[in-house]
Amino acid sequence: MLKNTVCKRNQNPAVTNAIRTYDFKPGLPAEIELVRISSIFRRHEQNVVQPHRADFYHIFWFTEGTPVHTVDFIPIPIQPHTLLFVNKSRVQFFDPGGNYDGWMLLFTDAFFNQNPQDARFLRNTILFHDLLDIPVVRLDRTATSLTVLFDQLREEFARPEDAVHVPVLRNLLHTLLMLADRERRTQGFSEIRKGPDLDHTLHFNALMEKQFRQVRAVRDYAAQMSLTERRLQQATAAAVGKTPKQLIDDRLVLEAKRLLVHTSLSVKEIGFELGFDEPTNFTRFFRRQIDRTPADFRKQFSSPARFAF
């Protein structure tokens, strides 16, 4: 249990084969924390090098070493002076080599969102909702303001708590995210044109993330968004080059991969978990999407060293 950073979520006792999930550490004055990567690794190595997910946001500032951090089967080679942004609920694990260091800034929606504008920014920022990539920002002389902000955060965390402690932390985090978002756009980011199409696609993704196990029909999502199916299809095609049905299928496949590789649930159990009435329907669906059966995929990616593909 990561007592000093996060606490293990109380899970359904009947579910014994699940991806380990963490809630934010209780007992802090606010749901934000800045901790050294080496400290977490030293105290909780057995947990962090295993696949896990959390119900809060991670900002990694890697200062030393060249680890490979893995997020949802995507290996991310890291160089010193790199920021990595990991959205809540994504399955990740640390490089088991451990010869690296830096900082982790952890925070929740409850801490950041003080008004609708905050929630809109966090829901739309490319740092956590890049529809095409895992966001990485390289720090150099043009990005010294970001390192200064990290230093200011460290200084504020070290101060005794007072009436302005939490507001100062929140303001520093706001500024850090806004400047990092700006910097990310200068470093090879594939810009999706802002406008109604992108707005509809982000709204659809947010709904789908909560409902993809139960809701498969595009018309049901369109109805929740007060759109026609055709308008929703036009929006996702313009924004990411895929239909809503393809995005739903992609999300189901990702969750299936997570459960196949990171749990010992049977293929039948995974199919039921994802809303398939019959195991054969799940197997046909999975094979149609990636040209491999669930059993073959599990066999191929049965160890962390083989998660890249």
Buried (B, 14 or more C-beta within 10 A) or exposed (E): EBEEBBBBEEEEEEEEEBBBBBBBBEEEEBBBBBBBBBBBBEBBEEBBBBBBBBBBBBBBBBBEBBBBBBBBBBEBEBEBBBBBBBBBEBBBBBBBEBEBBBBBBBBBBEBBBEEEEBEEBBBBBBBBBBBEEBBBBBBEEEBEBBBEBBEBBEEBBEEEEEEEBBEBBBEBBBBBBEBBBEBBEEEEBEEBEEEEBBBBBBBBBEBBEEBBEEBBEBEBBBEEBEBEBEBBBBBBBBBBEBBBBBBBBBBBBBBBBBBBBBBEBBBBBBBBBBBBEEBEEBBEBBBEBBEEBBEBBBEBBEEBEEBEE
